[in-house]
């Protein structure tokens, strides 16, 4: 019966593995994804939500140019009307009833020179019951061209053109600031990646120390069974093993948290993915020179370019406000012809054939006597320009300060990396030497555990200093404004 029972179990396992287990086993296994710093940067630029939001700021600002250039749009105006006038009149010559149908079509356009041109066509049909009207019904067609040129305020379109130039500068500045936001989001993602690499390294170090603790406990346990070790040493080695197990659990939790943070920045919902960093924290370090970095920062910092644009914008605005102090002086001229008949076709033929023009030339001048609004805006524009110049100078000083501080940090961490690397090597040699003494019966658990803790602290300090060094290099690239250009060659 037992043999039959085991045979049934064996057949059941074979059947299960043949028809359904593969998919279920694969589903239970989490997906592992190996990522490098370069690949993480690519995914961040494609998926990171902060980066997508920053792009929209630039996209939205571009439509400001169309809004400003709309002053040069061509306007089409159409009008139709019907009038039935049966009101009483004081004169018998006017009749007691009149009818009028009118249609009007006009085109208006403003040019960058400040010239406004309109073309107008009017068609009117009138009928009256008066006996004293020479043409009844009367059909009149007229064509008119009008021109207006600004000679004072907005002199030959000065204000319009400068306003459009200011808008272009503002759009460019918004794009630079959007790129700066994208660069900072990319830097945050890279830092999250190195955080994951750090936690992987810490987990590896703590697992190695756990193996050391397990080996030590195993040795004392074996010695204890043979009566060669005392209880305090056995208990100390077991406590040390339990502490190392707890350290590994903490490191696993911290690694999981770092992984989830990276997945969030990459806009990935599946937290079951096991991300593995392909890069190593340990790297060669070198000192950085300040003066070689300043020129790159001046040419690359987008906030500096935006500050320079602000100065140009405020200078143009000052010219606009200065021109606004002038009175409104508009030169106006128009030319019109009309045709009159009882028939539609004949009325419009008369417009082109008969010599009955109407000419008009005039000039219009107007301005407030006190002109307080324009004067106040001019003074404000002057102060805003001075403020923009000071802001530009402050930005220059800020760049120099940030670079100086960041380069000092990079160089300091580089020296610390070298020091901690030597310390970790010395602590490892110290522990190895003590293990030899322990094998000869010349050491005890207390010294081995203490030396192991010294090595653990040295290795963790080295890993964390290397992590800080990696982050300082990222912050240095951000301070120079060159990080984004390494991973993204496109445009918004």
Number of C-alpha atoms within 10 A of each C-alpha: 6 7 8 9 9 11 12 12 12 12 11 12 12 12 12 12 12 10 9 10 14 11 10 9 11 10 10 8 11 12 13 11 11 12 16 14 16 13 12 22 23 16 17 26 22 13 16 22 17 17 22 15 13 20 19 14 16 20 15 11 17 18 13 16 17 12 11 17 16 11 14 15 12 14 13 13 11 13 10 12 10 13 11 13 12 12 9 11 11 7 8 11 12 16 18 15 15 17 15 17 15 17 15 16 15 17 15 17 16 20 17 15 15 20 19 17 18 18 18 18 18 18 20 20 21 19 18 21 15 15 11 12 14 8 13 16 18 19 24 23 25 20 20 18 17 18 19 20 22 21 19 20 22 23 20 17 19 18 22 20 19 17 18 17 18 21 21 19 18 20 22 18 23 23 24 20 22 23 23 21 17 23 24 20 21 28 21 18 25 22 21 22 27 24 26 24 24 25 24 22 21 24 22 15 19 24 18 15 22 21 14 18 24 19 14 22 22 16 14 25 21 14 14 15 9 9 11 10 16 12 12 11 17 21 15 17 25 19 14 25 23 15 14 22 19 14 18 21 15 14 21 18 14 19 22 19 15 22 25 22 19 24 23 18 23 21 16 14 10 11 15 13 16 16 22 16 20 12 15 14 20 16 11 9 16 11 13 17 12 15 11 9 18 17 11 15 22 17 13 18 21 22 21 25 18 21 21 20 20 23 20 18 21 22 18 20 23 21 16 22 21 19 18 21 19 17 17 18 18 21 17 17 16 17 15 18 20 24 23 20 19 16 13 17 12 15 21 20 15 19 20 14 11 11 11 12 12 11 12 10 12 10 13 11 11 12 12 10 7 8 13 11 11 17 15 13 18 21 13 14 21 18 14 18 20 15 15 20 18 14 17 21 14 14 18 17 12 14 19 20 13 15 23 18 13 21 22 17 18 23 18 13 22 22 16 17 25 15 12 19 20 14 19 20 13 14 21 19 13 16 20 15 11 19 19 12 14 15 10 9 9 10 14 16 19 14 14 22 19 13 19 22 17 18 23 20 16 21 23 20 19 23 23 19 23 27 22 22 24 23 20 21 17 21 22 24 22 21 25 23 23 19 21 20 12 10 15 12 7 6 6 10
